[in-house]
Amino acid sequence: MNHIEGQDREQMMIMSLNEMVHKEAFVRIIDAFVDSLDLKSFNFSYYKLNKQGRPPFHPSDLLKLYIYGYQNGISSCRKLENASKINVEVMWLLKSRRPHYKTIANFRKDNAKPFRAVFEILYQY
């Protein structure tokens, strides 16, 4: 009896992240929800670009990551950082960017009140 054979791991594949995330995946809802919000009205901190150093993440991207984490029971910043490296849905949500756990934690700390306001809207649905 023959066993089911898988694909060769060395085989090259041409596939986008968009194709790897199901059309009805919850991350697509998170993406659309956050994109529909006016984050300035919630007073999210928009970090200014420095003359030196790496550009900051946009607050909408980090908010999407946190909503995804809460939906999937991931509250640790280190686990969210790890998810951005190994989870295809999170890679799609963040457009393959990988924030450091300290960046994720600082965003949460610096935007506690706006977070509450967004989650109040989210829980109405």
N, C-alpha and C positions, 0 to 999 in steps of 0.2 A: 504494500500500500504506500502510495506517495503522499507526502505532506504538502500542505499549501506553501508555496514559495513566495517570499517577499521580494521587494525590489532590491537590486544591488545598491548598497550604500554609496558606492563610488560613482554611480550613474548621475550625470549632470541633468538637471531639470530646469526648465525655464518656467517660473511661476512667480507671480507677484504676491505680496502680502494680502492684497485685496481678494485674490482668489482663494486664499487659505482660510479666510474668515467667512463663516456662513452668512448668507444674505439677511437672515433674521436673527443674528447674534445680538445679545444684549449690549455689547460694546458699541454697536452702531446706534443704538438708542441713546446711550450715554454721550456719544460724540455729537449727535444732533441736538440733544438737550442742552449741553454746555455751550455749543455754538450759537444757540438761540438766545442765550442770556446776555444781557448787557452788564459785563463784569464791573464796569466803572460805576454803575449805579449801586452795586453792592459794596463799593469801596475796597475792592481787592487791591493789594499792593502791586503796582506795576514797577518792577525794578528797572531803574534807569541804566542805560548802557554806560559802562566805564570806558575810559580811554585805553586802559590796559586790561588784560585778562579775557576770560571767556565770556561771551554774551550769555545773559540769563535765560532761563526757560520762561515761556509765556505762562501767565497764571492759569489760562484755560487748560493747558496741557496737564499741569499738576493737579488741577481740580478734577479732570477726567480720571486721572490715575487714582485719586482718593475715592471717588465714587465707585470706580471699578473694585477697588479694594474692599470697601464697605459692603458692596453687593456680594462679594465672594468670600467674606470672612477674613480678609487680610488687613490687619490694622497696624502691623509692624512696618516701620519705614524700611528696615533692612529686607523684609520679605517683599515689599513693593519694589525695591531696587532689584532684587533677584528676579521677580516676575518680569521686569522690563527686559531682562536678558534671556529668559527661557520660554516665556509664554507668548505664543503667536498673536493672541488677541491683544495683549498689552503692547506688543511691538507695533501692531497695526494702529492702535489707539494713539500711541506716542510718536508715530512715524519713525520708528526705529531709533529713537533717542533713548538714552539711558541715564536718567538723573541719579546722582549720588544720594545715599540715604540721608545725609545731612541736609542736602538741598530740599528733599521731601519734608523732613522734619521742620526745618526753618519756615517753609511755606505754610505749614499747618499752624505753627506757633504764631507767625506774623499775621495770619488772617483768620483768627478764631471767630470773630463776630460775623464776617461775611460768610464763613462756612455755615454757621448756624442759620443764617437767612436763606442760603441756597437749599440746605437740607429741609427747612420748613416747607419750602415750595415743593421739593422732591417728595416729601411724605404726604402731600395733599393728593398725589396721584396714586 
